[in-house]
Amino acid sequence: MSSTAPTATLASWDPMEVLSLLNPTKLAITCVDYAPSCRRRCRNPIAAQNISSAKVVMRELVRPGLSDDEVKNLLFELAEYLLCRRDHHYQNQATVVSDGWWRLVQAHLEREEEGGSDTSDGGDDDDGSGSESDSDSDSDSDDGRSGRRNRDNENTPLPAEDFLLTLERLQREFDELLQRQRQHLLRGNASTVPAIRSQQPCTTEARQNDDSLRQRLAEQKAEREADQLRREEAYLLAQREREEARERSRRATAEAEKARREEAQRQAAREKAQREAEAERLRQEEEAAEAEARRLRQEEEEAAAAEKARQERQRQDEGRQLQARAQAWDDAWLRYEQAWSEISSTGKPSELDVRMSSIWPTKTGSYASCSESDVKLFFISQPGSVSRNVIRRQVLRWHPDRAARLFGHVKDESQLRELMKAVTMISRVVIGIMAIASR
């Protein structure tokens, strides 16, 4: 075919079937390239948008009147859409795939053309030589197609599933070819053998021709049977390989499932051990926390008992101190009252040494400690509660006029002033205490 001449219209031209675009293992269009690592066709999916674009290209391919260059360009564009982006859409892969498709299209076109020529030539052959030449030409063309097909298969390896489909398709084509050849031979011999027999009815050459025809037909039948046996053996071998592959796949799946279950059991055992260890750790922590709480409670109880004992001792000490202070004030008041009783009983103030006497209202009873604060503290600290009668008696006792008579024997003016100053201070303090007690 010329590269510019239009391609003949094919009645049975179906790109989906001729180019084997449908992946039989997936029952869908996948990547059209071969996966050498898996020894099968690539199963990577094609995007829906690319499949839609590929269908548009396939509709263009079946349009009549296309030139060879247009068909090649469309095949290249179709390969661009149907190669997966992950593994096979690189360098000149689309060119390699489209070249293989172009050879398939040429082979399909030649088969269609040869089928049409066989039908047209069946009624024009009149002698055995013509039928023999046609048979030879058919055999040669079949050998040529087989050689091209073998070269195509060498360039593009087929997976097991695609090989079976291709084998079945080749078997159908071979059966059709043998059927056409047998009909062609029968039509040619039907027209030539009676003529020869009419011209040479009982010659040895006629019998030899008949024997040769029968022998050739028998050989062709034997070849067909041998070829059928080879195809059956190839089919059984492929089926057995497919079953073995499925069995290996099932075993691998079972082993993977068994490994997964064992791993799940090991994981469950590890998780159980972790949970038990965690529970044991929590139990130990709770026991430690309880022991710590008991220790803290014991320490708190001991500290509370010690504090209680300390407070008790402190109260006892304070009680003893208060008792001692009260006793001291009682002794001071007793001394104070005894000193004034002695003055009242003797009636001789002139003989009294005022500075050394215990008549002064202080805790020590001495004149040297007679300050306003000491005097006030002395009267406030009288035994029992502050009595108005006692305070009134003290007001009268420390009245300045009475004190002047008490200190009349003192001749030193400065000393007398100091004594009167102290008496005035005591009188003022006692009057203030009496005013407070009256309220």
C-alpha positions as CSV (number, residue, x, y, z in Angstrom):
1,M,0.0,0.0,0.0
2,S,1.2,3.5,-0.8
3,S,1.9,5.9,2.1
4,T,-0.3,8.5,0.4
5,A,-3.0,6.3,-1.2
6,P,-6.3,6.0,0.7
7,T,-6.7,2.9,2.7
8,A,-9.4,0.5,1.4
9,T,-12.7,0.5,3.4
10,L,-12.8,-2.6,5.7
11,A,-16.2,-4.0,6.3
12,S,-15.1,-5.7,9.5
13,W,-12.7,-3.0,10.7
14,D,-13.1,-2.7,14.5
15,P,-10.1,-1.0,16.3
16,M,-11.2,-2.5,19.6
17,E,-10.9,-6.0,18.3
18,V,-8.1,-5.7,15.7
19,L,-5.8,-3.8,18.1
20,S,-6.8,-5.9,21.2
21,L,-7.5,-2.7,23.2
22,L,-9.7,-4.6,25.8
23,N,-7.8,-6.3,28.6
24,P,-9.5,-9.7,29.0
25,T,-8.3,-10.1,32.6
26,K,-9.8,-6.7,33.6
27,L,-12.7,-6.6,31.0
28,A,-11.8,-3.0,30.5
29,I,-9.4,-0.8,28.6
30,T,-6.0,-0.6,30.5
31,C,-2.6,0.5,29.5
32,V,-1.8,-1.1,26.1
33,D,1.9,-1.7,26.8
34,Y,3.6,-4.8,28.0
35,A,4.9,-5.2,31.6
36,P,8.2,-7.3,31.3
37,S,8.6,-7.6,35.1
38,C,5.2,-9.3,35.4
39,R,5.3,-11.0,31.9
40,R,1.9,-9.8,31.0
41,R,0.1,-6.8,29.7
42,C,0.2,-3.7,31.9
43,R,-3.0,-3.4,34.1
44,N,-2.6,0.2,35.1
45,P,-6.0,2.0,34.6
46,I,-6.5,4.8,32.0
47,A,-8.2,8.1,33.0
48,A,-11.8,8.3,31.8
49,Q,-11.0,11.5,29.9
50,N,-8.3,9.8,27.9
51,I,-10.6,6.8,27.2
52,S,-13.2,9.3,25.8
53,S,-10.6,10.9,23.6
54,A,-9.4,7.5,22.5
55,K,-13.0,6.5,21.4
56,V,-13.1,9.7,19.3
57,V,-9.9,8.6,17.6
58,M,-11.3,5.1,17.0
59,R,-14.3,6.6,15.3
60,E,-11.9,8.6,13.0
61,L,-10.0,5.4,12.2
62,V,-13.0,3.6,10.7
63,R,-13.8,6.7,8.5
64,P,-13.4,5.6,4.8
65,G,-10.9,7.3,2.5
66,L,-8.1,7.7,5.0
67,S,-4.5,7.7,3.7
68,D,-1.8,5.6,5.3
69,D,-0.2,8.6,6.9
70,E,-3.5,9.7,8.4
71,V,-4.0,6.2,9.8
72,K,-0.5,6.2,11.3
73,N,-1.0,9.6,12.9
74,L,-4.3,8.5,14.3
75,L,-2.7,5.3,15.7
76,F,0.1,7.4,17.3
77,E,-2.5,9.7,18.9
78,L,-4.5,6.6,20.1
79,A,-1.3,5.2,21.7
80,E,-0.7,8.6,23.4
81,Y,-4.1,8.3,25.1
82,L,-3.9,4.6,26.1
83,L,-0.4,4.5,27.6
84,C,-0.3,4.9,31.4
85,R,1.4,8.0,32.7
86,R,3.2,6.2,35.6
87,D,5.2,3.5,33.8
88,H,4.9,3.6,30.0
89,H,4.4,7.1,28.8
90,Y,8.0,8.0,28.1
91,Q,10.4,8.6,25.2
92,N,9.2,6.9,22.0
93,Q,6.9,4.3,23.6
94,A,3.9,5.6,21.7
95,T,5.8,5.3,18.4
96,V,6.7,1.6,19.2
97,V,3.1,0.8,20.1
98,S,1.6,2.6,17.0
99,D,4.1,0.9,14.7
100,G,2.9,-2.5,16.0
101,W,-0.7,-1.5,15.5
102,W,0.1,-0.4,12.0
103,R,1.4,-3.9,11.1
104,L,-1.7,-5.4,12.6
105,V,-3.9,-3.1,10.5
106,Q,-1.9,-4.1,7.4
107,A,-2.2,-7.8,8.1
108,H,-6.0,-7.4,8.7
109,L,-6.4,-5.4,5.4
110,E,-4.4,-8.1,3.5
111,R,-6.6,-10.8,4.9
112,E,-9.7,-9.0,3.9
113,E,-8.3,-8.4,0.4
114,E,-7.3,-12.0,0.0
115,G,-10.7,-13.2,1.2
116,G,-12.3,-11.1,-1.5
117,S,-9.9,-12.3,-4.2
118,D,-10.4,-16.0,-3.3
119,T,-14.2,-15.5,-3.7
120,S,-13.9,-13.8,-7.1
121,D,-11.3,-16.3,-8.5
122,G,-13.3,-19.4,-7.6
123,G,-15.4,-19.5,-10.8
124,D,-12.7,-18.5,-13.3
125,D,-10.2,-21.4,-12.8
126,D,-10.7,-24.2,-15.4
127,D,-7.7,-26.5,-14.9
128,G,-5.8,-28.2,-12.1
129,S,-2.7,-26.1,-12.7
130,G,-4.6,-22.9,-11.9
131,S,-5.9,-24.4,-8.7
132,E,-2.5,-25.6,-7.8
133,S,-1.0,-22.2,-8.4
134,D,-3.7,-20.5,-6.3
135,S,-3.1,-23.0,-3.6
136,D,0.6,-22.2,-3.7
137,S,0.0,-18.5,-3.7
138,D,-2.4,-18.8,-0.7
139,S,0.2,-20.9,1.1
140,D,2.9,-18.3,0.3
141,S,0.7,-15.4,1.4
142,D,-0.2,-17.4,4.6
143,D,3.5,-18.0,5.2
144,G,4.2,-14.3,4.7
145,R,1.5,-13.3,7.1
146,S,2.8,-15.9,9.6
147,G,6.3,-14.5,9.2
148,R,5.1,-10.9,9.8
149,R,2.9,-12.1,12.7
150,N,5.9,-13.9,14.2
151,R,8.0,-10.8,13.8
152,D,5.3,-8.7,15.4
153,N,5.1,-11.1,18.3
154,E,8.9,-11.0,18.7
155,N,8.8,-7.2,18.8
156,T,5.9,-7.0,21.3
157,P,5.8,-9.9,23.8
158,L,2.3,-11.0,24.7
159,P,1.1,-12.1,28.2
160,A,-0.5,-15.5,28.8
161,E,-4.1,-14.2,28.4
162,D,-3.4,-12.2,25.3
163,F,-1.5,-15.1,23.9
164,L,-4.5,-17.4,24.3
165,L,-6.8,-14.8,22.6
166,T,-4.3,-14.4,19.8
167,L,-3.9,-18.2,19.4
168,E,-7.7,-18.6,19.2
169,R,-8.0,-15.8,16.6
170,L,-5.1,-17.4,14.5
171,Q,-6.8,-20.8,14.8
172,R,-10.1,-19.3,13.5
173,E,-8.2,-17.6,10.6
174,F,-6.3,-20.8,9.8
175,D,-9.5,-22.9,9.8
176,E,-11.1,-20.3,7.4
177,L,-8.0,-20.4,5.2
178,L,-8.0,-24.2,5.0
179,Q,-11.8,-24.2,4.3
180,R,-11.3,-21.7,1.4
181,Q,-8.4,-23.7,0.1
182,R,-10.3,-27.0,0.2
183,Q,-13.3,-25.4,-1.6
184,H,-10.9,-23.9,-4.1
185,L,-9.3,-27.2,-4.8
186,L,-12.6,-29.1,-4.9
187,R,-14.0,-26.5,-7.4
188,G,-10.8,-26.7,-9.6
189,N,-10.7,-30.6,-9.6
190,A,-14.5,-30.8,-10.3
191,S,-13.9,-28.8,-13.5
192,T,-10.7,-30.4,-14.7
193,V,-10.9,-34.1,-13.7
194,P,-14.1,-34.9,-15.7
195,A,-12.5,-33.1,-18.7
196,I,-9.4,-35.2,-18.4
197,R,-11.3,-38.3,-17.9
198,S,-13.5,-37.6,-21.0
199,Q,-10.4,-37.1,-23.1
200,Q,-8.3,-39.9,-21.5
201,P,-10.9,-42.3,-19.9
202,C,-8.7,-45.0,-18.6
203,T,-5.1,-43.9,-18.8
204,T,-2.5,-44.5,-16.2
205,E,-1.9,-40.7,-16.0
206,A,-5.5,-40.1,-15.0
207,R,-5.3,-42.6,-12.3
208,Q,-2.1,-41.1,-11.1
209,N,-3.7,-37.7,-11.1
210,D,-6.6,-39.0,-9.0
211,D,-4.2,-40.8,-6.7
212,S,-2.1,-37.6,-6.4
213,L,-5.2,-35.6,-5.6
214,R,-6.4,-38.0,-3.0
215,Q,-2.9,-38.2,-1.5
216,R,-2.6,-34.4,-1.4
217,L,-6.0,-34.2,0.2
218,A,-5.1,-36.9,2.7
219,E,-1.8,-35.0,3.5
220,Q,-3.7,-31.8,3.9
221,K,-6.2,-33.5,6.2
222,A,-3.3,-35.0,8.2
223,E,-1.7,-31.6,8.4
224,R,-4.9,-30.1,9.6
225,E,-5.4,-32.8,12.2
226,A,-1.7,-32.4,13.3
227,D,-2.2,-28.7,13.5
228,Q,-5.4,-29.1,15.4
229,L,-3.6,-31.5,17.8
230,R,-0.8,-28.9,18.3
231,R,-3.3,-26.2,18.9
232,E,-5.1,-28.3,21.4
233,E,-1.9,-29.2,23.1
234,A,-0.9,-25.5,23.2
235,Y,-4.3,-24.6,24.6
236,L,-4.1,-27.3,27.2
237,L,-0.5,-26.2,28.1
238,A,-1.6,-22.6,28.4
239,Q,-4.7,-23.6,30.4
240,R,-2.4,-25.7,32.7
241,E,0.0,-22.8,33.1
242,R,-3.0,-20.6,33.9
243,E,-4.3,-23.0,36.5
244,E,-0.8,-23.3,38.0
245,A,-0.5,-19.6,38.1
246,R,-3.9,-19.4,39.8
247,E,-2.9,-22.1,42.2
248,R,0.3,-20.2,43.0
249,S,-1.7,-17.1,43.4
250,R,-4.1,-18.9,45.8
251,R,-1.2,-20.4,47.8
252,A,0.5,-17.0,48.0
253,T,-2.8,-15.4,49.1
254,A,-3.3,-18.2,51.7
255,E,0.2,-17.8,52.9
256,A,-0.2,-14.0,53.1
257,E,-3.5,-14.5,55.0
258,K,-1.9,-17.0,57.3
259,A,1.0,-14.6,57.9
260,R,-1.4,-11.8,58.5
261,R,-3.4,-13.8,61.0
262,E,-0.2,-14.9,62.8
263,E,1.0,-11.3,62.8
264,A,-2.4,-10.2,64.2
265,Q,-2.1,-12.9,66.9
266,R,1.4,-11.7,67.8
267,Q,0.2,-8.1,67.8
268,A,-2.8,-9.1,70.0
269,A,-0.4,-11.0,72.4
270,R,1.9,-8.0,72.5
271,E,-1.0,-5.6,73.2
272,K,-2.3,-8.0,75.9
273,A,1.2,-8.1,77.5
274,Q,1.4,-4.3,77.3
275,R,-2.1,-4.0,79.0
276,E,-1.1,-6.5,81.7
277,A,2.2,-4.6,82.3
278,E,0.4,-1.3,82.3
279,A,-2.2,-2.7,84.8
280,E,0.6,-4.1,87.0
281,R,2.4,-0.7,86.9
282,L,-0.8,1.1,87.8
283,R,-1.4,-1.3,90.7
284,Q,2.1,-0.7,92.0
285,E,1.6,3.0,91.6
286,E,-1.7,2.8,93.5
287,E,0.0,0.7,96.3
288,A,2.9,3.2,96.4
289,A,0.4,6.1,96.5
290,E,-1.6,4.4,99.4
291,A,1.7,3.8,101.3
292,E,2.7,7.4,100.8
293,A,-0.7,8.6,101.9
294,R,-0.5,6.4,105.0
295,R,3.0,7.7,105.8
296,L,1.7,11.3,105.3
297,R,-1.3,10.7,107.5
298,Q,1.0,9.1,110.2
299,E,3.3,12.1,109.9
300,E,0.4,14.5,110.1
301,E,-1.0,12.7,113.2
302,E,2.4,12.7,114.8
303,A,2.9,16.3,114.0
304,A,-0.6,17.1,115.3
305,A,0.1,15.1,118.5
306,A,3.4,16.9,118.9
307,E,1.8,20.3,118.3
308,K,-1.0,19.4,120.8
309,A,1.6,18.4,123.4
310,R,3.6,21.6,122.7
311,Q,0.4,23.7,123.0
312,E,-0.4,21.9,126.2
313,R,3.1,22.5,127.6
314,Q,2.8,26.1,126.4
315,R,-0.6,26.5,128.2
316,Q,0.9,24.9,131.3
317,D,3.9,27.2,131.1
318,E,1.7,30.2,130.5
319,G,-0.5,29.1,133.4
320,R,2.5,28.8,135.6
321,Q,3.8,32.1,134.4
322,L,0.4,33.7,135.0
323,Q,0.2,32.1,138.3
324,A,3.7,33.3,139.1
325,R,2.9,36.8,137.9
326,A,-0.3,36.8,139.9
327,Q,1.6,35.5,142.9
328,A,4.1,38.3,142.4
329,W,1.5,40.9,142.2
330,D,-0.2,39.4,145.3
331,D,3.1,39.6,147.1
332,A,3.5,43.2,146.0
333,W,0.1,44.2,147.2
334,L,0.6,42.4,150.4
335,R,3.9,44.2,151.0
336,Y,2.2,47.5,149.9
337,E,-0.7,47.1,152.4
338,Q,1.5,45.9,155.2
339,A,3.7,49.0,154.8
340,W,0.7,51.3,155.0
341,S,-0.7,49.3,157.9
342,E,2.6,49.8,159.8
343,I,2.4,53.5,159.2
344,S,-1.2,53.6,160.5
345,S,-0.5,51.5,163.6
346,T,2.7,53.3,164.7
347,G,1.5,56.8,163.9
348,K,5.0,58.1,163.7
349,P,5.6,59.2,160.1
350,S,8.5,61.4,161.2
351,E,10.5,58.3,161.8
352,L,9.7,56.9,158.3
353,D,12.4,56.9,155.7
354,V,10.1,57.6,152.7
355,R,12.6,56.7,150.0
356,M,13.4,53.3,151.5
357,S,9.9,52.4,152.5
358,S,7.6,50.0,150.6
359,I,4.7,52.4,150.6
360,W,5.1,53.2,146.9
361,P,2.6,51.6,144.5
362,T,5.0,49.6,142.3
363,K,5.8,46.0,141.9
364,T,9.1,46.4,143.8
365,G,7.6,48.9,146.2
366,S,10.6,51.2,145.9
367,Y,10.7,54.9,145.3
368,A,13.3,54.4,142.5
369,S,10.8,52.5,140.3
370,C,8.0,54.8,140.8
371,S,7.0,55.8,137.3
372,E,3.6,56.5,135.9
373,S,3.5,53.3,133.9
374,D,4.6,51.2,136.9
375,V,2.0,52.9,139.1
376,K,-0.8,52.3,136.6
377,L,0.2,48.7,136.1
378,F,0.3,48.2,139.9
379,F,-3.2,49.4,140.5
380,I,-4.6,47.5,137.5
381,S,-3.0,44.3,138.7
382,Q,-4.6,44.3,142.1
383,P,-5.8,40.8,143.1
384,G,-9.3,40.1,141.7
385,S,-11.1,42.7,139.6
386,V,-10.5,46.4,140.0
387,S,-12.6,47.5,142.9
388,R,-14.0,51.0,143.2
389,N,-13.7,50.9,146.9
390,V,-10.1,50.0,146.8
391,I,-9.4,52.7,144.2
392,R,-11.4,55.2,146.3
393,R,-9.3,54.4,149.3
394,Q,-6.1,54.8,147.2
395,V,-7.4,58.2,146.0
396,L,-7.7,59.3,149.6
397,R,-4.4,57.8,150.6
398,W,-2.5,59.6,147.9
399,H,-4.2,62.9,148.1
400,P,-1.5,65.6,148.0
401,D,-2.7,67.3,151.3
402,R,-2.5,64.1,153.2
403,A,0.9,63.3,151.7
404,A,2.1,66.7,152.7
405,R,1.4,65.8,156.3
406,L,3.1,62.4,155.7
407,F,6.2,64.1,154.4
408,G,6.2,67.0,156.8
409,H,9.4,65.8,158.6
410,V,11.4,66.2,155.3
411,K,13.4,69.5,155.6
412,D,15.2,69.4,152.3
413,E,13.1,71.5,149.9
414,S,14.3,69.8,146.7
415,Q,13.7,66.4,148.1
416,L,10.3,67.4,149.3
417,R,9.4,68.8,145.8
418,E,10.4,65.5,144.2
419,L,8.3,63.6,146.7
420,M,5.3,65.8,146.2
421,K,5.8,65.5,142.4
422,A,5.6,61.7,142.7
423,V,2.6,62.0,145.0
424,T,0.8,64.2,142.5
425,M,1.5,61.7,139.7
426,I,0.2,58.8,141.7
427,S,-2.9,60.7,142.7
428,R,-3.6,61.6,139.0
429,V,-3.2,58.0,138.0
430,V,-5.5,56.7,140.7
431,I,-8.1,59.3,139.9
432,G,-8.0,58.2,136.2
433,I,-8.4,54.5,137.1
434,M,-11.4,55.4,139.3
435,A,-13.0,57.3,136.5
436,I,-12.6,54.3,134.2
437,A,-14.0,52.0,136.8
438,S,-17.0,54.3,137.4
439,R,-18.0,54.0,133.7
